[in-house]
């Protein structure tokens, strides 16, 4: 996949050698306050937004797919588009001002690392109509 500014997808390697009981360490050394757990059913679409980075947890946003498979799509401010299939054990790191959407290709469970405690009144979530104002 060509380099895409604003999104990284990395495989998180197990910290033990027993493949029947893998253990992963994720976000080691980051000063976190909360981890949110999300469940989505096969076929569900979600995301379809971007963040301005007003919430430190979205600067960048960090997700870890624990179970399942999903299609991740994004567009950055330069108009560059990307699409990737994300598998269990992979993390997605999304910088502010990257519009992203996801489709669950199987039932999925994913984690969101948060540097702050979530405040629904300050969710830093913006939709497409706001994003197009920033496109170059």
N, C-alpha and C positions, 0 to 999 in steps of 0.2 A: 504494500500500500504506500503511495507517495506521502511525503511528510505533510501533515495538516496542522496549521497553527491553531492552538487552543484546546486540543484534545489529545490525551495519551491513553492508550489501552495497554496494560501490562499484565503479565501472568504473575500471580503471587505464588511463590514456590513454598512447598511444605517445609516446616522446620524440623520434621522428623523423617525417618527412613521407612516407617511402617506404612505402606500404601493402603492397608486395610483400614487404618485409623488416621488419616492425614490431619495435621494440625497446622494452621496458618497463623502467622503474626502479621498484622496489618496496621498501618499508620503508626509504626513504632517511633517513639520520640516526639510525636506531635502532641500539643497541649489540649487534648480533647475534653469536652464537657458532656457529650451525649452521642449515642449511636442509635439510629432509628432503623427499624426492621420493616421491610415492605414485602407484601405478597401480591403477586399479579397472576391472573389466569392466562392460559394460552390464548392468543388472539387479541388480548387487551392492548390498547395503545395508551401511552402516558407520556409525561414530559410536555412536549410541544410548548416550550417556553425558553427563556434565557434569564440570566441573572446579571445584575449590574455590579455585584460585589459589595453591596451595602451591608450584607450579612457576612461576617468573616468566614462562616461555614461554606460560603459559596465563592470563596476567593482563595483557592479554587474549590469547586464541589468535588467530593470524593465518594465514589460508589464501589462496592465490592459485590459481584454476583456470586452468591453462595450456592444456588441451585438453579438449574435450567439453562436456557439459551434465549438470547434476544437479539433483535436487529437494532443497532444504534445508528441514528442518522444525525448529522450536524451541518451547520453552515456558519462560517465565521464572517467577520465584518468585511473581509476582502472579497466575499462572495464565493469563496472556495467551499465546495461540498465534499462530504465524506460519508461513507456508509460502512459499517463493520458488523460482523457477527461476533457477539461476545458470549463466551462460554463460562461455565462454573470455574471459579478460581481466578478470574480476571477482574482487574480493577479498571475503572474509568475515572480519569481526572479531567475535569472540564473547567477551563478558565472563564472568567466573566465575559459577557458579550459574545457568547457562542450559543446560537439557537440550537436546541437539541430535542429530538423526539425518539421514542423507543416503542418497539412492538415486541411483546412476549411471544416467542416461537414455541415455547413450552411453558408450563407453570413455572414461575420463578420466585425466588426469595433473594432479596438483595439488601445490603446494609448501606446506610449513609452515615459517614463520619461527620460529626459536627464539632466545630471549635467553640460554638456557643450553644446555649439552650434555645431550642426552637420557640419562637414567638410568632404565632399566626398573624398578629397585627403588623409584623415587619418581616414578611416571608421572602422578599427580594425575588419575586417571581413575576415575569413580564411576558406577555404574549406576542405573537407575530406582528400585529399592527403597531406595536411599539418598536419592535426590532427593526422593521424596514426603515424607520427614521434614521437609523445609525449606519445602514449599509452604504458603502462607498461606490 
